[in-house]
């Protein structure tokens, strides 16, 4: 596969954007686990139901990995990633508006669908932008955003939840990601 005609600065800026997307992706994942005690109280969720809610994200996330990977190979990755990013941000933000268990599970499933582009899309982009001998560093950099998202996200989400409540926290985290 021929290397695309793209400047070195542009390649690395795209890797930076992937790292930022990874940070937001994993910050979004931290929201539910941090806010779940308050959500469970407000929505009267018991331990078993909380487990179902926590796993709902992974039902769709795991099921969508293969089809989204195939789509990333065949489609316009710019628009696929942008659409999926918007979907996952909207799902995160709309979590603040849920009124019951069914809606909560639904937004978690939609979040999983949107976030399923992260790894196949990121790996695909790195493979297009860099020759095989140079893919380790950009892959490591974009994936480091996942750990940074968890490291920064959990305390930020906890602070937002305590300060503004879980609903506002979801609105802020989800909808600000669209910016």
C-alpha positions in Angstrom: 0.0 0.0 0.0 1.5 3.3 -1.0 2.0 6.0 1.6 -0.5 8.8 1.1 0.7 12.3 0.1 0.4 14.0 3.5 2.8 16.1 5.4 4.6 14.9 8.5 2.9 17.6 10.6 -0.5 16.6 9.4 0.1 12.9 10.2 1.1 13.8 13.7 -1.7 16.2 14.2 -4.1 13.3 13.2 -2.4 11.1 15.8 -3.0 13.8 18.3 -6.6 14.0 17.4 -6.9 10.2 17.8 -5.3 10.5 21.2 -7.8 13.2 22.2 -10.7 11.0 20.8 -9.3 8.1 22.9 -9.2 10.3 26.0 -12.8 11.4 25.4 -13.8 7.8 24.6 -12.5 6.5 27.9 -13.7 9.5 29.9 -17.2 8.7 28.6 -16.8 5.2 29.8 -15.8 6.3 33.3 -19.0 8.4 33.7 -21.4 5.5 34.5 -19.2 3.7 36.9 -18.5 6.8 38.9 -22.1 8.1 38.9 -23.8 4.7 39.3 -24.3 5.0 43.1 -26.4 8.2 42.6 -28.1 6.9 39.5 -29.0 3.7 41.3 -30.5 5.7 44.2 -32.5 7.9 41.9 -33.8 5.1 39.6 -34.1 2.5 42.4 -31.6 0.0 40.8 -30.5 -3.0 42.7 -27.1 -4.8 42.4 -28.2 -7.2 39.7 -29.7 -4.4 37.6 -26.6 -2.3 38.1 -24.6 -5.1 36.6 -26.9 -5.3 33.6 -26.6 -1.6 33.1 -22.8 -1.7 33.3 -22.6 -4.5 30.8 -25.1 -3.1 28.3 -22.3 -0.9 26.8 -20.2 -4.0 26.0 -23.1 -5.9 24.3 -23.1 -3.5 21.4 -19.5 -2.5 21.6 -18.3 -6.1 21.2 -20.9 -7.0 18.6 -20.0 -3.9 16.5 -16.2 -4.4 16.4 -16.2 -6.6 13.3 -18.8 -4.7 11.2 -17.3 -1.4 12.1 -13.8 -2.7 11.2 -15.1 -3.8 7.8 -16.7 -0.4 7.3 -13.5 1.3 8.3 -11.7 -0.7 5.6 -14.2 0.1 2.9 -15.7 3.5 3.7 -14.6 7.0 4.2 -12.9 6.9 7.6 -13.2 10.6 8.1 -17.0 10.5 8.0 -17.4 7.1 9.7 -15.3 8.3 12.7 -17.0 11.7 12.8 -20.5 10.1 12.8 -19.6 7.6 15.4 -17.9 10.2 17.6 -21.1 12.4 17.4 -23.2 9.3 18.1 -21.2 8.3 21.2 -21.1 11.9 22.5 -24.9 12.3 22.1 -25.5 9.0 23.8 -23.3 10.1 26.7 -25.0 13.5 27.0 -28.5 12.0 26.7 -27.8 9.7 29.6 -28.4 12.8 31.8 -32.0 12.8 30.5 -32.9 9.1 31.2 -36.0 8.5 33.4 -35.8 4.7 33.8 -34.0 1.5 33.3 -35.0 0.8 29.7 -33.8 4.2 28.5 -30.6 3.9 30.5 -29.8 0.6 28.9 -30.7 2.0 25.5 -28.3 4.9 25.7 -25.5 2.6 27.0 -26.1 0.3 23.9 -26.0 3.4 21.6 -22.8 4.5 23.3 -21.3 1.1 22.6 -22.2 1.3 18.9 -20.6 4.8 18.6 -17.5 3.9 20.5 -16.9 0.7 18.6 -15.1 2.8 15.9 -12.3 3.8 18.2 -9.9 0.9 17.8 -10.6 -0.3 14.3 -10.8 3.2 13.0 -7.6 4.4 14.9 -5.6 1.4 13.8 -6.8 1.8 10.2 -5.8 5.5 10.2 -2.4 4.8 11.6 -1.8 2.0 9.0 -2.8 4.4 6.2 -0.7 7.3 7.5 2.5 5.5 8.4 4.6 2.8 6.8 4.7 -0.5 8.8 8.1 0.2 10.3 6.9 3.4 11.8 3.5 2.5 13.3 4.5 1.6 16.9 4.9 5.1 18.2 1.8 6.6 16.7 -0.2 3.6 17.9 1.2 3.9 21.3 0.5 7.6 21.4 -3.1 7.4 20.3 -3.8 4.5 22.7 -2.2 6.4 25.6 -5.3 8.6 25.4 -7.3 5.7 26.8 -5.3 5.5 30.0 -5.2 9.3 30.3 -9.0 9.4 29.9 -9.4 7.0 32.7 -6.8 8.7 34.9 -8.2 12.2 34.4 -11.8 11.2 33.8 -12.6 9.4 37.0 -11.7 12.3 39.3 -13.2 14.9 36.9 -16.4 12.9 36.6 -16.6 12.4 40.4 -16.1 16.1 41.0 -18.7 17.1 38.4 -21.1 14.5 39.8 -20.7 15.8 43.4 -20.8 19.5 42.4 -23.6 19.4 39.8 -25.3 16.0 40.1 -25.1 13.1 37.8 -27.5 14.4 35.1 -25.6 17.6 34.6 -22.3 15.7 34.6 -23.6 13.6 31.7 -24.8 16.6 29.8 -21.4 18.4 30.2 -19.2 15.4 29.4 -21.3 14.2 26.4 -22.2 17.5 24.8 -18.9 19.3 25.4 -17.2 16.5 23.5 -19.1 17.5 20.4 -17.2 20.8 20.5 
